[in-house]
Structure formats: structure tokens, C-alpha cells
Amino acid sequence: MDAGVFAVILAAGTSSRMGRPKQLLDWGGVPLLQAVIRKVLVYPFSEVIAVIGYRAAEIQRAIRIDDGRFRWVVNGRYSSGQSSSLLAGVRSGKGHSSMIFLGDLPLLEDGTIRRIAEEGLSRLRRCGPSQPVVVRPTFRGVPGHPVFLGNCRRIDWVQLRGDAGARGFLCRVQNRTLLPVEDPGVVMDVDTPEAYESLRHLAFPPRKG
């Protein structure tokens, strides 16, 4: 991995559809957000930043990460929408490019993160240091995460606002690629109690007999 690529995990929301902090849901014996952080740390990002906001102190008490590349960023403006968390994470990172993860996507396959990063770095080498690059995975036509933001310091973030994150905003980046992947984990987020139970069953099927 290029030393200038850092990871941002967005996990500042209020979990309104879940009814309780999904960052702290049990996922194989650890909090859900901790499982996602550990998954991201497997890859050689220069640093991994988790952006939290709602019940931030409680989340930090519950989750301990023993890796010098990891740190928390607390977004005090989390109620204004996901865009503020994205900006907080990207602006605090040290590097020219970032990969944006969601804190409630625990089923990403190992190879998917690597493939998106490699595609992003390949496009960066071709376009040079002056042009922003976006690589976003899709599963059966549905856009997902993580999203590679190459030369993220060159992106004009002024118009980014609200809870839609960078969805429509990044469509304006000229060097933008939708990368088809055979990994449903890029779109399988934990938003509701029903989704949580369904995804947990997939990840931890009950033992037979």
C-alpha cells in the first residue's frame, strides 16, 4: 500500500433506525465497530481514523485498539449529517489519498479492500498528483463502500453538506470509476434490528446438532 493512503471509518451517527448504538452491537463477542476497525487495520494504511460523535465517550470506553496507526476523531457536529464526519476524517488524516469505510459494514471480503485500493493507486499513477480520483465498488449495480479518494486534498469540499455523505458530490469528479465486485458485503449495512439479525446469522451461523 502507498504510504500516503489513510483510512477513515465513519461511525458518528445516532443509529436512529436501530434504536440503540449500533457501534456497540455484539459481533462475535466484540463491538461491531471494533470488528470493522480490526478488519481495516489488516491492510497497511498509513493510519486508520474512526470518526465518532453520538455517545462518543461510551464508544471509546468500550473499544480498545492496540495499534499505533489507529486514532479516534470526535465530530461534535455529527447531528448535521454524515458529510460533517467525512470532512472531519479527511481533513484530519495525514496523506494524499484516503479510503472511506462505514462502521456498519462488517461483511466486506478481504480481497475487496485490496482490489479497490489497487485500482485507485493504479489510476493515481496514470493521472498524476494534481487530479482527484474516485473509485467506488458496486454490487449488481448498487454503489457501496469503501470508496477510494485519490488526491483527496485536490477535491473541492466546499459544497459538501447534509446526510447524503459524498454520494452526489463525488459524481462531479471527472476521474471517477464504478468498480463491479462480487462481494455483497460492500452494500450490506447494519441499519435496522432486522438487518442486524440477518447479517449476524450469515456471519455466525448456528451450529447444527
Secondary structure as GFF3:
##gff-version 3
##sequence-region A 1 209
A	DSSP	beta_strand	5	10	.	.	.	ID=ss1
A	DSSP	three_ten_helix	22	24	.	.	.	ID=ss2
A	DSSP	beta_strand	26	27	.	.	.	ID=ss3
A	DSSP	beta_strand	30	31	.	.	.	ID=ss4
A	DSSP	alpha_helix	32	41	.	.	.	ID=ss5
A	DSSP	beta_strand	48	52	.	.	.	ID=ss6
A	DSSP	alpha_helix	56	62	.	.	.	ID=ss7
A	DSSP	beta_strand	70	74	.	.	.	ID=ss8
A	DSSP	three_ten_helix	78	80	.	.	.	ID=ss9
A	DSSP	alpha_helix	82	92	.	.	.	ID=ss10
A	DSSP	beta_strand	97	102	.	.	.	ID=ss11
A	DSSP	alpha_helix	110	127	.	.	.	ID=ss12
A	DSSP	beta_strand	133	139	.	.	.	ID=ss13
A	DSSP	beta_strand	142	143	.	.	.	ID=ss14
A	DSSP	beta_strand	147	150	.	.	.	ID=ss15
A	DSSP	three_ten_helix	152	154	.	.	.	ID=ss16
A	DSSP	three_ten_helix	169	172	.	.	.	ID=ss17
A	DSSP	beta_strand	176	180	.	.	.	ID=ss18
A	DSSP	three_ten_helix	184	186	.	.	.	ID=ss19
A	DSSP	alpha_helix	193	203	.	.	.	ID=ss20
###
